[in-house]
Amino acid sequence: MAITPSTTDVIVIGGGPAGSTTSTLLAQYGCKVKLFEREHFPRFHIGESLIPETYWVLQRLKMLDKMKKSHFIKKYSVQFVNANGKLSAPFYFHDNKPHECSQTWQVARSEFDLMMLRNAAEQGVEVHESTRVLEVLFEDGPLTPNPSPPEGRGGKAVGVRIQKEDGTTEEVRAKVVVDASGQSALLQSRFKLRLWDPVLNKGAIWTYFEGAYRDTGRDEGATLVIQTPNKQGWFWYIPLHNDVMSVGVVGPFDYLFKGRGSHEQTYNEEVAACPAVKERVANGKRVTGYFATKDYSYRSKQVAGDGWVLVGDAFGFLDPLYSSGVLLALKSGELAADAIADGLSRGDVSAAQLGKWGDMFNAGVDRMRRLVCEYYDGFSFGKFVRTFPQLKNAVTDLLIGDLFTERVDAVWQPMESLYEEGKNTIPAWSAGTPPEVAQTKTNELFLPSGRKP
């Protein structure tokens, strides 16, 4: 006797911030949601620093009280250290927007993501951990998305095939499939939708210290962005709870990973050459091995197809300079959930309906991307604010993640007025990379053995 596949309204692949956001909001709308996460939480993830605009999504998720009661370090500002070691004035978020949203948190992602997943379950999401999605099912078989690229036809997603913890497999049907599978990007990889950023060809190496220097009072939770003396890259310096400090170096892929030694050797060389970091970690004790990631700036050519939608890192990832990763995961999850709920209420799960938020979202990511690219191209916050003090609030709006409004576009023309003669414009992300370059790229993450935050 044939086994009838189980059914639901929406399937969400992945239990990270994007997946938990999408599923929670859909459950609030009254949708039946099944979430499949291949790992068992808690699990390690990089990306500890939240920015203020996450507040509004966390509020919708009913997460704010849980965050306020948590032991996560409160974050009020960001500061920049230039190549000469000069510390900028702090960008205090509350000075720009006097609202409780201007205080955010530095989080251990293993704990934060678990809180988010449990919150989803509390609100009615059927959560399945240690469950691997083997493939997405389409109504006419293994077809390509709609609109279809040259290599295939179009097809509507109708469910998934999963492998449970005991090794058995099962088909689950749904009206909509949400890919929140992170940087493994299940559907993006399957349909060859990834465009590597033509400019942001970066990598990172990081580790964690106990007892490293941290400020006190209002500045205890500040994120520091420290430019390396040779201007080849920058360090993040992020204080976490339990006296742990996350310290990582970011630089061009070729600079960090070609012709260098081990990750440990390269990292220690970069610390030794950067007094602002060396002095801060001098009294600290390293408590983990060395983590590394390469080739992480990319986006998908489309956000949705018939019956499916991409959110979070499964859609794209931007350079971590301004700690925008969790915000973009939460925001894409929120926008996708609203579009899905609206579509289900009208019986419309077309690509146009499920992806109607894509242009607006991409425009917001483009604003953050431009600020990132300007920094790498020599932009000085100090010089800009001294020259255009009336625009300090607009720049701070970008830093807090207020990306989805044309109001902040007031900064670009004044910024361009400070360009050195002959400076080239920044290529759009959609320009992509040449095929011969793209085929050599692969997003990689290296995790050491032993302790992980």
C-alpha positions as CSV (number, residue, x, y, z in Angstrom):
1,M,0.0,0.0,0.0
2,A,1.4,3.4,-1.0
3,I,2.1,5.8,1.8
4,T,0.4,9.2,1.4
5,P,2.9,12.0,1.9
6,S,2.2,14.3,4.9
7,T,1.1,17.8,4.0
8,T,1.4,21.3,5.4
9,D,1.0,24.9,4.2
10,V,4.6,25.9,4.3
11,I,7.9,24.0,4.6
12,V,11.0,25.9,5.9
13,I,14.4,24.4,5.2
14,G,16.8,25.6,8.0
15,G,16.4,26.8,11.5
16,G,18.7,29.8,11.6
17,P,17.5,33.4,12.1
18,A,16.0,33.7,8.6
19,G,14.2,30.3,8.8
20,S,12.9,30.9,12.4
21,T,11.7,34.4,11.5
22,T,9.8,33.2,8.4
23,S,8.2,30.3,10.2
24,T,7.3,32.2,13.3
25,L,5.5,35.0,11.5
26,L,3.7,32.5,9.2
27,A,2.5,30.6,12.3
28,Q,1.3,34.0,13.7
29,Y,-0.7,34.4,10.5
30,G,-2.4,31.0,11.2
31,C,-0.4,29.0,8.6
32,K,0.7,25.4,9.3
33,V,4.5,25.4,9.1
34,K,7.0,22.5,9.3
35,L,10.6,23.5,9.8
36,F,13.4,21.0,9.0
37,E,16.9,21.7,10.5
38,R,19.7,19.3,9.6
39,E,21.6,20.0,12.9
40,H,20.7,19.7,16.5
41,F,20.8,23.1,18.3
42,P,22.7,24.6,19.9
43,R,25.4,24.8,17.2
44,F,28.2,27.2,16.4
45,H,27.7,30.1,14.0
46,I,29.6,33.3,13.3
47,G,27.9,36.7,13.3
48,E,27.6,37.8,16.9
49,S,26.9,41.5,16.5
50,L,23.3,42.7,16.1
51,I,22.5,46.2,14.8
52,P,19.6,48.3,16.1
53,E,17.1,47.8,13.2
54,T,16.8,44.1,14.2
55,Y,14.6,45.5,17.1
56,W,11.5,45.8,14.9
57,V,11.5,42.2,13.6
58,L,12.4,40.9,17.1
59,Q,9.3,42.8,18.4
60,R,7.1,41.1,15.8
61,L,8.6,37.7,16.8
62,K,7.8,38.4,20.5
63,M,11.5,38.0,21.2
64,L,12.2,41.3,22.9
65,D,11.4,40.3,26.4
66,K,13.6,37.3,26.1
67,M,16.5,39.4,24.8
68,K,16.0,41.9,27.6
69,K,16.2,39.1,30.2
70,S,19.2,37.4,28.5
71,H,22.8,37.7,29.7
72,F,23.9,39.1,26.3
73,I,26.1,42.2,26.3
74,K,24.2,45.4,25.5
75,K,25.5,47.3,22.5
76,Y,25.1,51.1,22.2
77,S,27.6,52.1,19.6
78,V,30.2,51.4,17.0
79,Q,33.7,52.9,16.8
80,F,36.3,53.0,14.1
81,V,40.1,52.9,14.5
82,N,42.1,54.1,11.5
83,A,45.3,52.8,10.1
84,N,47.3,55.2,12.3
85,G,45.6,53.9,15.5
86,K,43.4,56.9,15.9
87,L,40.0,56.2,17.6
88,S,37.0,57.9,16.2
89,A,34.3,59.4,18.4
90,P,31.7,56.7,19.1
91,F,28.6,56.5,16.9
92,Y,26.0,56.3,19.7
93,F,22.8,55.0,18.2
94,H,20.6,56.6,20.8
95,D,22.0,60.1,20.0
96,N,20.7,59.6,16.5
97,K,17.4,57.9,17.4
98,P,16.2,58.4,21.0
99,H,14.2,55.1,21.3
100,E,14.9,51.8,23.1
101,C,15.5,50.3,19.6
102,S,18.9,52.1,19.7
103,Q,20.2,49.6,22.3
104,T,20.9,46.2,20.8
105,W,23.0,43.2,21.8
106,Q,26.2,41.2,21.1
107,V,25.2,37.6,21.1
108,A,26.7,34.1,21.1
109,R,24.9,32.8,18.0
110,S,24.7,29.2,19.4
111,E,22.5,30.6,22.2
112,F,20.6,33.3,20.2
113,D,19.7,30.9,17.4
114,L,18.5,28.3,19.9
115,M,16.3,31.0,21.5
116,M,14.9,31.9,18.1
117,L,14.1,28.3,17.2
118,R,12.5,27.6,20.6
119,N,10.4,30.8,20.1
120,A,9.2,29.5,16.8
121,A,8.1,26.2,18.3
122,E,6.3,28.1,21.2
123,Q,4.3,29.9,18.6
124,G,3.1,26.9,16.7
125,V,5.9,25.9,14.3
126,E,6.4,22.2,14.0
127,V,10.2,22.0,14.4
128,H,12.2,19.0,13.3
129,E,15.9,19.0,14.2
130,S,18.5,16.5,13.0
131,T,16.4,16.2,9.8
132,R,18.1,16.7,6.4
133,V,16.3,17.9,3.4
134,L,17.6,15.8,0.5
135,E,15.8,17.6,-2.3
136,V,13.0,20.0,-3.1
137,L,10.2,18.3,-5.1
138,F,8.6,20.0,-8.2
139,E,5.3,19.1,-9.8
140,D,6.9,17.9,-13.0
141,G,10.1,16.5,-11.5
142,P,13.6,18.0,-11.1
143,L,12.9,21.3,-13.0
144,T,14.6,24.6,-13.0
145,P,12.9,27.7,-11.6
146,N,10.5,30.2,-13.2
147,P,11.5,32.4,-15.0
148,S,13.7,29.6,-16.4
149,P,17.4,30.1,-17.2
150,P,18.7,28.8,-20.6
151,E,19.5,25.4,-19.2
152,G,16.0,24.3,-18.3
153,R,12.3,24.6,-18.0
154,G,10.1,26.0,-15.3
155,G,8.3,24.1,-12.5
156,K,6.4,24.7,-9.2
157,A,7.8,23.5,-5.9
158,V,5.4,21.2,-4.1
159,G,7.4,19.8,-1.2
160,V,10.6,18.2,0.0
161,R,12.1,14.8,0.6
162,I,13.7,14.5,4.0
163,Q,16.0,12.1,5.8
164,K,15.2,11.7,9.5
165,E,17.7,11.1,12.3
166,D,17.1,7.3,12.1
167,G,18.0,7.3,8.4
168,T,14.5,6.8,7.0
169,T,13.2,9.1,4.3
170,E,9.9,10.7,3.7
171,E,8.1,13.0,1.3
172,V,6.4,16.1,2.8
173,R,4.1,18.2,0.5
174,A,3.4,21.9,0.9
175,K,2.0,24.9,-0.9
176,V,5.2,26.9,-0.5
177,V,8.8,25.8,0.2
178,V,11.1,28.4,1.9
179,D,14.8,27.8,1.5
180,A,16.6,29.1,4.6
181,S,19.4,26.6,4.3
182,G,22.2,29.1,4.9
183,Q,25.3,29.4,2.8
184,S,24.8,25.9,1.5
185,A,22.0,27.5,-0.4
186,L,20.2,24.4,-1.6
187,L,18.0,25.9,-4.4
188,Q,20.5,28.6,-5.4
189,S,23.1,26.0,-6.0
190,R,20.7,23.6,-7.7
191,F,19.6,26.3,-10.2
192,K,23.0,28.0,-10.6
193,L,21.5,31.3,-9.4
194,R,24.6,32.6,-7.5
195,L,26.3,35.8,-8.5
196,W,29.6,36.4,-6.8
197,D,30.2,40.0,-5.8
198,P,32.6,41.6,-8.4
199,V,34.3,43.8,-5.7
200,L,34.0,42.1,-2.3
201,N,36.4,39.2,-2.7
202,K,37.3,38.8,1.0
203,G,38.0,36.2,3.6
204,A,38.3,36.2,7.3
205,I,40.3,34.4,10.1
206,W,39.2,34.7,13.7
207,T,39.4,33.4,17.2
208,Y,38.2,34.1,20.8
209,F,39.9,35.4,23.9
210,E,39.1,35.6,27.6
211,G,40.3,38.5,29.6
212,A,41.1,40.8,26.6
213,Y,40.6,44.5,27.1
214,R,37.1,45.9,27.0
215,D,35.7,49.3,27.8
216,T,33.4,50.0,30.6
217,G,30.0,51.6,31.1
218,R,28.2,52.7,28.0
219,D,31.1,51.6,25.8
220,E,31.4,48.0,27.2
221,G,29.4,46.5,24.4
222,A,30.7,48.7,21.5
223,T,31.9,47.0,18.3
224,L,35.3,48.2,17.2
225,V,36.3,48.3,13.5
226,I,40.1,48.5,13.4
227,Q,41.8,49.2,10.1
228,T,45.1,47.4,9.7
229,P,48.2,49.7,9.4
230,N,48.9,48.6,5.8
231,K,45.2,49.3,5.0
232,Q,44.9,45.8,3.5
233,G,42.1,44.9,5.8
234,W,40.4,45.4,9.2
235,F,39.8,43.7,12.5
236,W,36.5,43.2,14.3
237,Y,36.6,43.4,18.0
238,I,33.3,42.3,19.6
239,P,32.7,41.8,23.3
240,L,30.6,38.9,24.3
241,H,29.3,37.7,27.7
242,N,31.3,35.5,30.1
243,D,34.4,37.7,29.4
244,V,34.8,36.4,25.9
245,M,36.0,38.6,23.0
246,S,35.6,37.8,19.3
247,V,38.5,39.1,17.3
248,G,38.8,38.5,13.6
249,V,40.7,39.9,10.7
250,V,39.2,40.5,7.2
251,G,41.1,41.1,4.1
252,P,41.3,40.4,0.3
253,F,41.1,36.6,-0.4
254,D,44.5,36.7,-2.2
255,Y,46.2,38.7,0.6
256,L,45.0,36.4,3.5
257,F,45.1,33.0,1.9
258,K,47.6,32.9,-1.0
259,G,51.3,32.5,-0.3
260,R,50.7,32.6,3.5
261,G,51.2,30.0,6.2
262,S,48.5,28.3,8.3
263,H,45.5,30.2,9.5
264,E,47.1,30.5,12.9
265,Q,50.4,31.9,11.5
266,T,48.6,34.4,9.2
267,Y,46.3,35.5,12.1
268,N,49.2,36.0,14.5
269,E,51.2,37.9,11.9
270,E,48.2,40.3,11.4
271,V,47.8,40.9,15.1
272,A,51.5,41.5,15.5
273,A,51.4,44.1,12.8
274,C,48.4,46.0,14.3
275,P,49.2,47.7,17.6
276,A,45.6,48.6,18.2
277,V,44.6,44.9,18.3
278,K,47.9,43.6,19.8
279,E,47.6,45.9,22.8
280,R,43.9,45.0,23.4
281,V,44.5,41.2,23.4
282,A,47.9,41.4,25.2
283,N,46.4,40.3,28.6
284,G,43.9,38.0,27.1
285,K,44.0,34.2,26.8
286,R,43.0,32.6,23.5
287,V,40.4,30.0,24.3
288,T,39.6,28.5,20.9
289,G,41.4,27.4,17.8
290,Y,41.4,29.5,14.6
291,F,38.3,29.8,12.4
292,A,38.3,30.9,8.7
293,T,35.9,31.5,5.9
294,K,36.4,32.4,2.3
295,D,34.4,33.8,-0.6
296,Y,31.3,34.8,1.2
297,S,29.9,37.8,-0.7
298,Y,27.2,36.8,-3.2
299,R,23.6,37.1,-4.1
300,S,21.0,35.1,-6.0
301,K,19.7,36.3,-9.4
302,Q,16.2,35.9,-8.1
303,V,14.5,35.7,-4.7
304,A,11.6,33.3,-5.6
305,G,10.1,31.0,-8.2
306,D,6.7,29.3,-8.4
307,G,6.0,27.8,-5.0
308,W,9.5,28.6,-3.5
309,V,11.4,31.6,-2.0
310,L,14.9,32.2,-0.7
311,V,15.7,34.0,2.6
312,G,18.8,34.8,4.6
313,D,22.1,33.4,3.5
314,A,20.3,31.1,1.1
315,F,19.6,34.2,-0.9
316,G,22.8,36.1,-0.3
317,F,25.5,37.3,2.1
318,L,27.2,40.7,2.4
319,D,30.6,41.5,3.7
320,P,30.4,41.6,7.6
321,L,32.0,45.0,8.0
322,Y,28.9,46.7,9.5
323,S,27.4,43.5,11.2
324,S,24.4,43.5,8.8
325,G,24.1,39.7,8.5
326,V,21.4,38.9,11.2
327,L,19.4,42.0,10.2
328,L,19.3,40.9,6.6
329,A,18.3,37.4,7.6
330,L,15.5,38.7,9.8
331,K,14.3,41.3,7.3
332,S,14.3,38.9,4.4
333,G,12.4,36.4,6.6
334,E,9.9,39.0,7.6
335,L,9.3,40.3,4.0
336,A,9.0,36.7,2.7
337,A,6.5,35.7,5.4
338,D,4.3,38.6,4.6
339,A,4.3,37.8,0.9
340,I,3.7,34.1,1.5
341,A,0.8,34.7,3.9
342,D,-0.8,37.2,1.4
343,G,-0.3,34.8,-1.4
344,L,-1.8,31.8,0.4
345,S,-4.9,33.9,1.4
346,R,-5.5,34.6,-2.3
347,G,-4.4,31.2,-3.7
348,D,-1.4,32.8,-5.5
349,V,2.0,31.2,-4.9
350,S,3.6,32.4,-8.1
351,A,7.1,33.7,-8.4
352,A,5.8,37.3,-8.8
353,Q,3.8,37.1,-5.6
354,L,6.3,35.3,-3.4
355,G,9.2,37.5,-4.6
356,K,7.4,40.8,-4.8
357,W,9.6,42.1,-2.0
358,G,12.8,41.4,-3.8
359,D,13.5,44.7,-5.5
360,M,13.0,46.7,-2.3
361,F,15.2,44.3,-0.3
362,N,17.9,44.4,-2.9
363,A,17.8,48.2,-2.8
364,G,18.4,48.1,0.9
365,V,21.3,45.6,0.6
366,D,22.8,47.8,-2.1
367,R,22.9,50.8,0.3
368,M,24.8,48.8,2.9
369,R,27.0,47.3,0.2
370,R,27.9,50.7,-1.1
371,L,28.9,51.9,2.4
372,V,31.1,48.7,2.7
373,C,32.7,49.3,-0.7
374,E,33.3,53.0,0.1
375,Y,35.1,52.0,3.3
376,Y,37.4,49.6,1.4
377,D,38.0,52.3,-1.1
378,G,39.3,54.8,1.5
379,F,36.1,56.4,2.9
380,S,36.8,58.2,6.2
381,F,33.8,58.6,8.6
382,G,35.7,61.3,10.5
383,K,36.4,63.4,7.4
384,F,32.9,63.0,6.1
385,V,31.3,64.1,9.3
386,R,33.7,67.0,9.7
387,T,32.9,68.1,6.2
388,F,29.1,67.4,6.3
389,P,28.1,67.5,10.0
390,Q,24.5,67.8,9.0
391,L,24.7,64.3,7.5
392,K,26.0,62.5,10.6
393,N,22.6,61.3,11.4
394,A,22.0,59.9,7.9
395,V,25.3,58.0,8.0
396,T,24.4,56.7,11.5
397,D,21.0,55.6,10.1
398,L,22.9,53.4,7.6
399,L,25.1,52.0,10.4
400,I,22.1,51.0,12.5
401,G,20.5,49.3,9.5
402,D,17.8,51.8,8.4
403,L,18.4,50.7,4.8
404,F,15.0,50.4,3.3
405,T,14.2,54.1,2.8
406,E,15.4,56.6,0.1
407,R,15.9,59.2,2.8
408,V,19.4,57.9,3.5
409,D,20.4,58.3,-0.1
410,A,21.2,62.0,0.8
411,V,24.7,60.9,1.7
412,W,25.9,59.6,-1.6
413,Q,26.4,62.8,-3.6
414,P,28.3,64.5,-0.8
415,M,30.4,61.4,-0.4
416,E,31.2,61.5,-4.1
417,S,32.3,65.1,-3.8
418,L,35.2,63.9,-1.6
419,Y,36.5,61.4,-4.2
420,E,40.0,61.8,-5.4
421,E,40.2,62.6,-9.1
422,G,40.0,59.6,-11.3
423,K,38.3,57.3,-8.8
424,N,36.2,54.7,-10.6
425,T,32.5,54.1,-9.7
426,I,31.7,50.9,-7.8
427,P,30.4,48.1,-10.1
428,A,26.9,46.9,-9.2
429,W,26.6,43.5,-7.5
430,S,24.7,42.2,-10.5
431,A,27.7,42.7,-12.7
432,G,29.0,39.5,-11.2
433,T,32.4,38.0,-11.9
434,P,33.7,36.6,-15.1
435,P,32.9,32.9,-15.7
436,E,36.5,31.9,-15.5
437,V,36.7,33.5,-12.0
438,A,33.3,32.3,-10.8
439,Q,34.1,28.7,-11.5
440,T,37.1,28.9,-9.1
441,K,35.1,30.3,-6.2
442,T,33.6,28.2,-3.5
443,N,32.3,29.4,-0.2
444,E,34.3,27.6,2.5
445,L,34.1,27.5,6.3
446,F,36.9,26.1,8.4
447,L,36.1,25.1,12.0
448,P,38.8,24.1,14.5
449,S,38.3,21.2,16.9
450,G,37.6,21.9,20.5
451,R,35.7,24.7,22.2
452,K,33.3,26.9,20.2
453,P,31.2,29.8,21.6
